[in-house]
Amino acid sequence: MTRISEDMLRRRAEHNEGMVSTLEEVALHQQNIEKIEHLGKLCPHLKILYFQNNLIGKLENLHKLKELEYLNMAVNNVAKIQNLQRCESLVKLDLTINFVPKSGLLSIASLQHNVHLEELYLLGNPCTDWEGYREYVIAKLPNLKKLDGTAIKHSERIAALQVIDDLDAKLCAELRAEGIDPKEAARVEDDGEYDIDEEIAETGTMGEDGEMRRPWSAATRIIEHRETVRDCGRGWVYALANRRIGTSN
């Protein structure tokens, strides 16, 4: 498996004098890459990213690319649309010839967070064979201007919105008949929600006794885990310091 590395990015940054941190465009196509990684830390200012013709099975680790405008993932192994919610500048997404199934249509709603998204390509995915595919996508993404290279007409959007409830019911009924849970199919990841490198807002309040009281939540669990790790680290430092003092005596 080919891994994305700083050296790989540097070799493809010749047009930017080998500077990775300020890179705005990079082509990583046809590299047998299986996993997206490191881009958010190494080149956070990417605007154009070419990943076509690789072996990537999951959209992930893109949440720090706040300036990303065009993502080309054509000819990969993606089966669900997720983890793009934080790519707030995304304008064009190409998923031509991937493996998004009919059930994957339920994950399209995650792109509603990408308010600047204007173009989406899903040609060559199994989901496009479903009757009602185009109307469904158009209704779910009100800001979309072009789907699979064809402009969306105003009249087409109105018609799609009029039948979306029926399409939703039809899709879910078909999935249940096939043994697929629509709720599970619609569940998507947002790997920027609790980024280990980002601060999480305090969830609790300080009581009169000086004790912090926090509600039970996902954010609370992360905060308390980090505090435990930090306290353990401090304990290790103190123990090491005391050992050194004892040795010197």
C-alpha positions, 0 to 999 in steps of 0.5 A: 500500500502506498502511503501519503508522506511529506516526501511524496507531497514535496515531489509533487510541489515542484511548481511551488518550489517544493514548499508543502505548507503553502501548497494550493494544488496537488495531483496524487492520482494513480498512486495505489493510495488506499487511505487519505491521511496527513494532508490537513497538517502538511498542506492545510491551504489546498484548494484543488486535490486530485485523487482519481484512479487510486484504491481509496475506500473511505472519505476521511481526514479532509476536515482541516482543508477549509480552503478546498474547492475541488476534490476529484475522487473519480475511480476509487472505492468510495461507498459512502459520502461522509466526512466532508462537512468541514470542507466549507469551501467545497464547490466541486466534488467528483465521485465518478465511477466509485461504489456508492450503492442505492443505500448510499443515496441516504448519505448525500444529505451530509453534503447539505453542510457544504453550502458552496457546493455547485457541482457533483458527479456520481456517474458510474456508481450503482446508485445512479441506476435507481429510478428517481436518482436525479430528482432525489439528489437535486431535492436533497442539495438545494444549492447544487447547480450541476449534477453529472455535468448537466445543469439543473433547471429551476423547473427541474428543482421544483418538480424534484421538491414536489416528489421528494417525500414519495422518493424518500418513502420508496427508497427506504421501503426498497432498502428494508425489503433488501434487509438494509436498515435505512437509519444505519445507511443514513448514518455518516461520520464527521471526523472533524467533530471531535478533532484530537488536535482541536480544543473542545469547549468546556461542557460543565460548570464549577460548583460552590464546592469547587468541583467541576460538574459536567453533563454526560455527553460525547464531548464530556468523555473526550474532555475527561479522557484528555484530563486523565492522560494529562494528569498521568503525564504529570504524575510520570514527570513528578515520579521521575523528578523525585527519583532523580532527587533521591539518586542525587542524595 
